[in-house]
Amino acid sequence: MTRAFNRKLVFRTQGALLLIEAFFMAIATLVSFFYDDADQSAFIVSTVLTFLGGVLGLLLGRYAPKQVGEREGYVIVALVWVIFSIFGLLPYYLSGQIQTITDAWFETMSGFTTTGATVIRDIEGMTHAALFWRALTQWLGGLGIIVLCVALLPMFGLGGMQLYAAEVTGVNYEKLSPRIADTAKLLWAVYIFLTITETACLWLCDMSVFDALCHSMTTIATGGFSTKNTSLMLSGPAVQYVVAVFTFLSGLNFALIILFLRGKPQRLLQDEETKWYARAVGIIGVAMTVGLAVYHGVQNEIWTGSAKDVLAHIEESFRIGFFTTVNSITSTGFAAADYMTWTPLLWVTVFFMFITGGSSGSTAGGMKWVRILVFAKSGFAEFQRRIHPNAIIPIKLNGRPLSHDTINNVMAFMVFYVLIILLTVLVFCGCGIDFDESIGAAVSAIGNVGLGIGQYGPSGTYADFPTFGKWWMTLVMMTGRLEIFTVLLLFTKALWKK
């Protein structure tokens, strides 16, 4: 017998989540008053409307049973990104800084999903409050709105195990405490610690406190929203090194970082996914360094210059090479240079890095290295079976055999990932976008990267992207952020018949 869907619980949970969004929007409102911005009234109205939306949700969900089932969990997790974006676009639209609902929706969804694609041509022309809210949307979406809220939902008498399971990305997730709320609190403690630490480091590198905080929030969230029109292209070497280091850390599994800080470094250092992720950054970073050193060295005749010029060129190639590598692999999307001006071999390499992603349990998008690892091991095992047909060859991760369900989950995910990219390319081509730029935008959306190729690369925006294409792209952003299955399951009969 099918259990009735608990609508009241969904209303109540969404109401609680909106109150949390209203709290953070109020912080952005205070920023508006601090800098005496012209959008104070827009932020006040937006905060009040968001608060009232939360109160309405709680009233509609009165006396709802507290237990969250799987159906309710998937609906809440998928719906929260939509609801948050609907209310989150209000400051942009009401202040007139973004002229259309479509563009305001695009910018907000790009923020909460940490995609980082933007429709704003003059970022530096926006108010401090709008820039802060823009960064804050990525910071809230980075570790996951739900992971934050699971830590706070007990205040409203709600549980969160199903929400946490539906939100946390990767092949599996790890509880760091018997109580799921305590696990969420630990994750957010590390998240806040990294944000504060990077802010201090950037401030020491002569970046203003405001810019340092905004860039730190979007770095740790692997989002890539900058307060500058040129991203970090004009920033000093020290800033670029700091951002690169913290971007790399944000691509690690946060649960393993916590275990590392708890005195169990082997869990992080011996983790297979971490090794693959670190090796990929190292190997590709070296290749990019060599490529840039040779390409620009020959192009600008640097190798015939003085030893000082050669050393400076090598350092710059190393810095830009590794910065671009780690920002591409983790789907962060900051730019230290416009890779579209490089030789095709290099920018195509950057494009392929968009697909990979960081570690499971990180804030990064993409496929995640654990899935690439399982896929590679499965392929190798198949070769071994061809040679030894009667052999039993288990596929192991960190020394433990993986179940067939886990392997099938990985294979299905990768198939759907590719199919969504192909479908999205067809949609974008149908909107009149060039084929190569359609591929770049599709991979960027599903991987929550933000950067694309062609006119949608580091020096461009999505301002002129077709209207239907923008709405489709936001749907793909959300699907990628929720790891595909959370969205697709909502359209299956099996879930609703449980």
C-alpha positions as CSV (number, residue, x, y, z in Angstrom):
1,M,0.0,0.0,0.0
2,T,1.4,3.4,-1.0
3,R,1.9,5.8,1.9
4,A,0.3,9.3,1.3
5,F,2.7,12.0,0.4
6,N,3.3,14.3,3.4
7,R,2.7,17.7,1.8
8,K,2.6,19.5,5.1
9,L,6.1,18.3,6.0
10,V,7.3,19.7,2.6
11,F,5.7,23.1,3.4
12,R,7.1,23.2,6.9
13,T,10.6,22.3,5.8
14,Q,10.6,24.8,2.9
15,G,9.3,27.4,5.4
16,A,12.1,26.7,7.8
17,L,14.7,26.9,4.9
18,L,13.3,30.2,3.7
19,L,13.7,31.7,7.2
20,I,17.3,30.7,7.0
21,E,17.7,32.4,3.6
22,A,16.0,35.5,5.0
23,F,18.6,35.6,7.8
24,F,21.5,35.6,5.3
25,M,19.7,38.1,3.1
26,A,19.4,40.3,6.1
27,I,23.2,40.2,6.4
28,A,23.5,41.4,2.8
29,T,21.0,44.2,3.8
30,L,23.3,45.3,6.5
31,V,26.2,45.4,4.0
32,S,24.0,47.7,1.9
33,F,23.6,50.1,4.8
34,F,27.2,49.9,5.8
35,Y,28.3,51.0,2.3
36,D,25.3,53.3,1.9
37,D,24.3,51.6,-1.3
38,A,21.4,52.7,-3.4
39,D,19.7,49.3,-3.2
40,Q,18.9,49.4,0.5
41,S,15.1,49.4,-0.1
42,A,15.3,46.5,-2.5
43,F,17.2,44.4,0.0
44,I,14.8,45.3,2.8
45,V,11.7,44.4,0.7
46,S,13.4,41.2,-0.5
47,T,14.3,40.1,3.1
48,V,10.8,40.8,4.3
49,L,9.2,38.9,1.5
50,T,11.5,36.0,2.0
51,F,10.7,36.0,5.8
52,L,7.0,36.1,5.1
53,G,7.4,33.2,2.7
54,G,9.1,31.2,5.4
55,V,6.3,32.0,7.9
56,L,3.7,31.0,5.4
57,G,5.4,27.7,4.8
58,L,5.5,27.0,8.6
59,L,1.8,27.9,8.9
60,L,0.8,25.6,6.0
61,G,2.9,22.8,7.5
62,R,1.5,23.0,11.1
63,Y,1.1,19.6,12.8
64,A,3.0,17.8,10.1
65,P,4.6,14.5,11.1
66,K,8.3,15.0,11.8
67,Q,9.7,12.0,10.0
68,V,11.1,12.7,6.5
69,G,10.5,9.8,4.1
70,E,12.5,9.2,0.9
71,R,9.9,10.8,-1.4
72,E,9.6,13.9,0.8
73,G,13.4,14.0,1.1
74,Y,14.0,14.1,-2.7
75,V,11.2,16.6,-3.2
76,I,12.5,18.9,-0.5
77,V,16.1,18.7,-1.8
78,A,15.2,19.4,-5.4
79,L,12.6,22.1,-4.5
80,V,14.8,24.1,-2.2
81,W,17.1,25.2,-5.1
82,V,14.1,26.4,-7.0
83,I,12.5,28.2,-4.0
84,F,15.8,29.7,-2.8
85,S,16.5,31.0,-6.4
86,I,13.0,32.5,-6.7
87,F,13.4,34.6,-3.6
88,G,17.2,35.0,-4.1
89,L,16.7,36.9,-7.4
90,L,14.6,39.6,-5.8
91,P,17.4,41.9,-4.7
92,Y,18.9,41.9,-8.2
93,Y,15.6,42.5,-9.9
94,L,14.0,44.9,-7.5
95,S,17.1,47.1,-7.4
96,G,17.2,47.2,-11.2
97,Q,20.8,45.9,-11.3
98,I,19.6,43.0,-13.4
99,Q,16.8,44.1,-15.8
100,T,14.9,40.9,-16.6
101,I,13.5,38.0,-14.5
102,T,15.3,35.6,-16.9
103,D,18.7,37.1,-16.2
104,A,18.1,37.5,-12.4
105,W,16.9,33.8,-12.3
106,F,20.0,32.7,-14.3
107,E,22.5,34.7,-12.0
108,T,20.8,33.4,-8.8
109,M,20.6,29.8,-9.9
110,S,24.2,30.0,-11.1
111,G,25.1,31.2,-7.7
112,F,23.3,28.7,-5.6
113,T,24.5,25.8,-7.8
114,T,28.1,27.3,-7.6
115,T,28.2,27.2,-11.4
116,G,29.6,30.7,-11.7
117,A,28.3,31.5,-15.2
118,T,27.2,35.2,-15.3
119,V,25.0,37.5,-17.4
120,I,26.5,40.7,-15.8
121,R,28.7,42.6,-18.2
122,D,29.9,45.2,-15.7
123,I,30.4,43.4,-12.4
124,E,32.4,46.3,-10.9
125,G,29.4,48.6,-11.5
126,M,27.2,46.6,-9.0
127,T,26.7,47.7,-5.4
128,H,28.6,46.2,-2.5
129,A,25.5,44.5,-1.2
130,A,24.7,42.9,-4.6
131,L,28.2,41.6,-4.9
132,F,28.2,40.3,-1.4
133,W,24.8,38.6,-1.9
134,R,26.2,37.2,-5.2
135,A,29.1,35.7,-3.3
136,L,26.9,34.5,-0.4
137,T,24.6,32.6,-2.8
138,Q,27.6,30.5,-3.9
139,W,28.9,30.1,-0.3
140,L,25.5,28.8,0.8
141,G,25.2,26.5,-2.2
142,G,28.8,25.3,-1.9
143,L,28.7,22.7,0.8
144,G,25.0,22.4,0.2
145,I,22.1,24.4,1.4
146,I,20.7,21.2,2.9
147,V,23.8,20.3,4.8
148,L,23.6,23.7,6.5
149,C,20.0,23.3,7.1
150,V,20.3,19.7,8.5
151,A,22.4,21.2,11.2
152,L,19.6,23.8,12.0
153,L,16.4,21.9,11.2
154,P,16.2,20.4,14.8
155,M,15.4,24.0,15.9
156,F,12.2,23.6,14.0
157,G,11.5,20.1,15.2
158,L,12.6,18.4,11.9
159,G,14.9,15.5,11.2
160,G,17.4,15.4,8.3
161,M,18.8,12.0,7.5
162,Q,17.0,11.6,4.2
163,L,17.8,15.2,3.2
164,Y,21.5,14.6,4.0
165,A,21.6,11.4,2.0
166,A,19.9,13.0,-1.0
167,E,22.2,16.1,-0.9
168,V,25.7,14.8,-0.2
169,T,27.5,14.0,-3.5
170,G,29.6,11.1,-4.7
171,V,29.4,7.3,-4.6
172,N,28.8,7.3,-0.8
173,Y,28.9,9.6,2.1
174,E,30.4,9.3,5.6
175,K,28.9,10.1,8.9
176,L,31.4,11.7,11.3
177,S,29.1,11.5,14.3
178,P,26.2,9.2,15.3
179,R,23.8,12.1,14.9
180,I,23.5,13.4,11.4
181,A,23.0,17.0,12.6
182,D,26.4,16.8,14.4
183,T,28.0,15.6,11.2
184,A,26.5,18.6,9.3
185,K,27.8,20.9,12.0
186,L,31.3,19.5,11.7
187,L,31.3,19.9,7.9
188,W,30.2,23.6,8.3
189,A,32.8,24.3,11.0
190,V,35.6,23.3,8.6
191,Y,33.9,25.2,5.8
192,I,33.8,28.4,7.9
193,F,37.3,27.8,9.1
194,L,38.7,27.6,5.6
195,T,36.7,30.7,4.5
196,I,38.1,32.8,7.4
197,T,41.6,31.5,6.9
198,E,41.6,32.3,3.2
199,T,40.1,35.8,3.9
200,A,42.9,36.5,6.2
201,C,45.5,35.3,3.7
202,L,44.1,37.4,0.9
203,W,43.9,40.4,3.1
204,L,47.6,40.0,3.9
205,C,48.2,40.0,0.2
206,D,46.8,43.6,0.1
207,M,43.3,42.7,-1.1
208,S,40.6,44.7,0.6
209,V,38.6,43.0,3.4
210,F,35.4,43.1,1.3
211,D,37.1,41.6,-1.9
212,A,39.0,39.1,0.3
213,L,35.8,37.9,1.9
214,C,33.8,37.6,-1.3
215,H,36.6,35.8,-3.1
216,S,37.1,33.4,-0.2
217,M,33.4,32.5,-0.1
218,T,33.4,31.7,-3.8
219,T,36.7,29.9,-3.6
220,I,35.8,27.5,-0.8
221,A,32.4,27.0,-2.6
222,T,34.3,26.3,-5.8
223,G,32.0,28.8,-7.4
224,G,34.2,31.4,-9.1
225,F,32.1,34.5,-8.8
226,S,34.5,37.5,-8.6
227,T,34.0,41.1,-7.7
228,K,36.1,42.1,-10.7
229,N,35.3,42.2,-14.4
230,T,38.5,40.4,-15.3
231,S,38.2,37.8,-12.5
232,L,41.7,37.4,-11.0
233,M,43.6,38.1,-14.2
234,L,44.9,41.5,-12.9
235,S,45.6,40.2,-9.3
236,G,49.1,39.9,-8.0
237,P,51.0,36.6,-7.9
238,A,50.5,36.2,-4.2
239,V,46.7,36.4,-4.5
240,Q,46.7,33.8,-7.3
241,Y,48.8,31.4,-5.3
242,V,46.6,31.7,-2.3
243,V,43.4,31.2,-4.3
244,A,45.0,28.2,-6.1
245,V,45.9,26.5,-2.8
246,F,42.5,27.0,-1.2
247,T,40.8,25.9,-4.4
248,F,42.8,22.7,-4.3
249,L,41.8,22.1,-0.6
250,S,38.1,22.7,-1.5
251,G,38.3,19.9,-4.0
252,L,39.1,17.4,-1.3
253,N,36.6,15.3,0.6
254,F,35.6,17.5,3.6
255,A,34.9,14.5,5.7
256,L,38.5,13.3,5.2
257,I,39.7,16.8,6.0
258,I,37.9,16.6,9.3
259,L,39.5,13.2,10.0
260,F,42.9,14.7,9.1
261,L,42.4,17.4,11.7
262,R,41.2,14.9,14.2
263,G,44.6,13.1,14.1
264,K,43.8,10.5,11.4
265,P,45.9,11.8,8.4
266,Q,46.1,8.4,6.9
267,R,42.4,8.4,6.0
268,L,43.1,11.4,3.7
269,L,46.6,10.7,2.5
270,Q,45.9,7.0,1.7
271,D,42.5,7.6,0.1
272,E,42.6,6.4,-3.5
273,E,40.3,9.1,-4.8
274,T,42.5,11.8,-3.1
275,K,45.6,10.3,-4.7
276,W,44.0,10.3,-8.2
277,Y,42.8,13.9,-7.7
278,A,46.2,15.1,-6.5
279,R,48.1,13.3,-9.2
280,A,45.8,14.7,-11.9
281,V,46.4,18.3,-10.6
282,G,50.1,17.6,-10.5
283,I,50.5,15.9,-13.9
284,I,48.2,18.2,-15.8
285,G,49.6,21.2,-14.0
286,V,53.2,20.3,-15.1
287,A,52.0,19.7,-18.6
288,M,50.2,23.1,-18.7
289,T,53.3,24.8,-17.3
290,V,55.5,23.3,-20.0
291,G,53.0,24.1,-22.7
292,L,52.6,27.8,-21.6
293,A,56.4,28.2,-21.1
294,V,57.1,26.8,-24.6
295,Y,54.2,28.5,-26.4
296,H,54.5,32.0,-24.9
297,G,58.3,31.7,-24.7
298,V,58.6,31.1,-28.5
299,Q,55.8,33.5,-29.3
300,N,57.3,36.4,-27.4
301,E,61.0,35.4,-28.0
302,I,61.6,35.2,-24.2
303,W,64.1,32.3,-24.4
304,T,66.6,34.6,-26.2
305,G,66.3,37.2,-23.4
306,S,68.2,37.5,-20.1
307,A,68.2,34.8,-17.4
308,K,66.0,37.1,-15.2
309,D,63.3,37.3,-17.9
310,V,63.5,33.5,-18.5
311,L,63.1,32.8,-14.8
312,A,60.2,35.2,-14.5
313,H,58.5,33.6,-17.5
314,I,58.9,30.1,-16.0
315,E,57.4,31.3,-12.7
316,E,54.5,32.9,-14.5
317,S,53.9,29.8,-16.6
318,F,54.0,27.6,-13.4
319,R,51.6,29.9,-11.6
320,I,49.1,30.4,-14.4
321,G,49.4,26.7,-15.4
322,F,48.6,25.3,-12.0
323,F,46.0,28.0,-11.2
324,T,44.1,27.2,-14.4
325,T,44.4,23.4,-13.8
326,V,43.1,23.4,-10.3
327,N,40.3,25.9,-11.1
328,S,39.2,23.8,-14.1
329,I,39.4,20.4,-12.3
330,T,37.5,21.6,-9.3
331,S,34.9,23.5,-11.5
332,T,35.7,26.7,-9.6
333,G,36.1,28.8,-12.7
334,F,38.3,31.7,-11.6
335,A,40.6,32.9,-14.4
336,A,44.2,34.1,-14.1
337,A,44.4,34.3,-17.9
338,D,42.2,34.0,-20.9
339,Y,42.9,30.4,-22.0
340,M,41.0,31.0,-25.3
341,T,44.0,33.0,-26.4
342,W,46.3,30.0,-26.0
343,T,47.2,27.4,-28.5
344,P,44.2,25.0,-29.2
345,L,46.0,22.1,-27.5
346,L,46.1,23.9,-24.2
347,W,42.5,25.3,-24.1
348,V,41.1,21.9,-25.3
349,T,42.9,20.4,-22.3
350,V,41.2,22.9,-20.1
351,F,37.9,21.9,-21.6
352,F,38.4,18.2,-20.8
353,M,39.3,19.1,-17.2
354,F,35.8,20.6,-16.8
355,I,34.4,17.1,-17.0
356,T,36.4,15.6,-14.2
357,G,35.5,17.5,-11.0
358,G,37.0,17.2,-7.6
359,S,36.6,14.6,-4.9
360,S,33.2,13.2,-3.6
361,G,32.1,15.0,-0.5
362,S,33.8,18.2,-1.7
363,T,32.1,21.4,-3.0
364,A,33.3,20.7,-6.6
365,G,31.1,19.8,-9.5
366,G,31.8,17.5,-12.4
367,M,31.7,13.7,-12.4
368,K,34.0,13.4,-9.4
369,W,37.2,11.4,-9.3
370,V,35.8,8.5,-7.4
371,R,33.5,7.7,-10.3
372,I,36.3,8.1,-12.8
373,L,38.4,5.7,-10.6
374,V,35.6,3.1,-10.5
375,F,35.0,3.4,-14.2
376,A,38.7,2.9,-15.0
377,K,39.0,0.0,-12.6
378,S,35.9,-1.6,-14.2
379,G,37.4,-1.3,-17.6
380,F,40.7,-2.8,-16.5
381,A,38.9,-5.6,-14.8
382,E,37.0,-6.4,-18.0
383,F,40.3,-6.7,-19.8
384,Q,41.5,-9.1,-17.2
385,R,38.4,-11.2,-17.5
386,R,39.0,-11.4,-21.3
387,I,42.4,-12.9,-20.6
388,H,41.2,-15.1,-17.6
389,P,37.5,-15.9,-18.3
390,N,37.1,-18.1,-15.2
391,A,38.8,-15.7,-12.8
392,I,36.8,-13.8,-10.1
393,I,38.2,-10.2,-10.2
394,P,36.6,-8.0,-7.6
395,I,36.7,-4.2,-8.0
396,K,38.1,-2.6,-4.9
397,L,38.2,0.9,-3.6
398,N,40.5,1.6,-0.7
399,G,41.0,-2.1,-0.3
400,R,37.3,-2.9,0.0
401,P,35.3,-4.7,-2.7
402,L,32.6,-2.6,-4.3
403,S,29.1,-4.0,-4.6
404,H,27.5,-4.5,-8.0
405,D,24.9,-1.9,-7.0
406,T,27.6,0.7,-6.5
407,I,29.3,-0.1,-9.8
408,N,26.0,0.0,-11.7
409,N,25.2,3.3,-10.0
410,V,28.5,4.8,-11.3
411,M,28.0,3.4,-14.8
412,A,24.4,4.7,-14.9
413,F,25.4,8.1,-13.7
414,M,28.1,8.4,-16.4
415,V,25.6,7.4,-19.1
416,F,23.0,9.9,-18.0
417,Y,25.8,12.5,-17.6
418,V,26.8,12.1,-21.3
419,L,23.2,11.9,-22.5
420,I,22.3,15.1,-20.7
421,I,25.3,16.8,-22.4
422,L,24.3,15.6,-25.8
423,L,20.6,16.7,-25.3
424,T,21.8,20.1,-24.1
425,V,24.1,20.5,-27.1
426,L,21.1,19.9,-29.4
427,V,19.0,22.4,-27.5
428,F,21.7,25.1,-27.6
429,C,22.3,24.4,-31.3
430,G,18.6,24.7,-31.9
431,C,18.8,28.1,-30.1
432,G,21.4,29.3,-32.7
433,I,24.6,28.7,-30.7
434,D,27.6,27.5,-32.6
435,F,28.4,23.8,-32.1
436,D,31.7,24.2,-30.3
437,E,30.3,26.8,-28.0
438,S,27.2,24.7,-27.4
439,I,29.4,21.8,-26.2
440,G,31.3,24.2,-23.9
441,A,28.1,25.6,-22.4
442,A,26.6,22.1,-21.9
443,V,29.6,20.7,-20.1
444,S,29.9,23.9,-18.1
445,A,26.3,23.7,-17.0
446,I,26.1,20.0,-16.0
447,G,29.6,20.2,-14.3
448,N,28.7,23.6,-12.5
449,V,31.9,25.1,-14.0
450,G,30.7,28.4,-15.3
451,L,33.4,29.0,-17.8
452,G,32.9,27.8,-21.4
453,I,34.7,28.2,-24.7
454,G,34.6,30.8,-27.4
455,Q,32.7,33.9,-26.5
456,Y,31.6,32.2,-23.2
457,G,35.2,31.8,-22.1
458,P,37.0,33.8,-19.3
459,S,36.6,37.1,-21.0
460,G,32.9,36.7,-22.0
461,T,29.5,36.4,-20.3
462,Y,26.2,34.7,-21.0
463,A,24.3,38.0,-21.3
464,D,23.6,37.5,-25.0
465,F,22.7,33.8,-24.6
466,P,19.2,33.0,-26.0
467,T,16.4,33.3,-23.5
468,F,15.2,29.7,-23.8
469,G,18.8,28.6,-23.6
470,K,19.2,30.4,-20.3
471,W,16.2,28.7,-18.8
472,W,17.4,25.3,-20.1
473,M,20.9,25.9,-18.8
474,T,19.6,26.7,-15.3
475,L,17.7,23.4,-15.3
476,V,20.9,21.6,-16.3
477,M,22.9,23.5,-13.6
478,M,20.4,22.2,-10.9
479,T,20.5,18.7,-12.3
480,G,24.3,18.6,-12.2
481,R,24.4,20.1,-8.7
482,L,22.0,17.5,-7.4
483,E,24.0,14.7,-9.0
484,I,21.3,13.9,-11.7
485,F,19.5,11.1,-9.9
486,T,17.8,13.3,-7.3
487,V,16.1,15.2,-10.1
488,L,15.4,12.2,-12.4
489,L,13.9,10.1,-9.6
490,L,11.1,12.6,-9.2
491,F,9.8,11.6,-12.6
492,T,9.8,7.8,-11.9
493,K,6.7,5.9,-10.9
494,A,8.6,3.6,-8.6
495,L,9.4,6.4,-6.2
496,W,5.8,7.5,-5.9
497,K,4.5,4.0,-5.5
498,K,6.8,3.2,-2.5
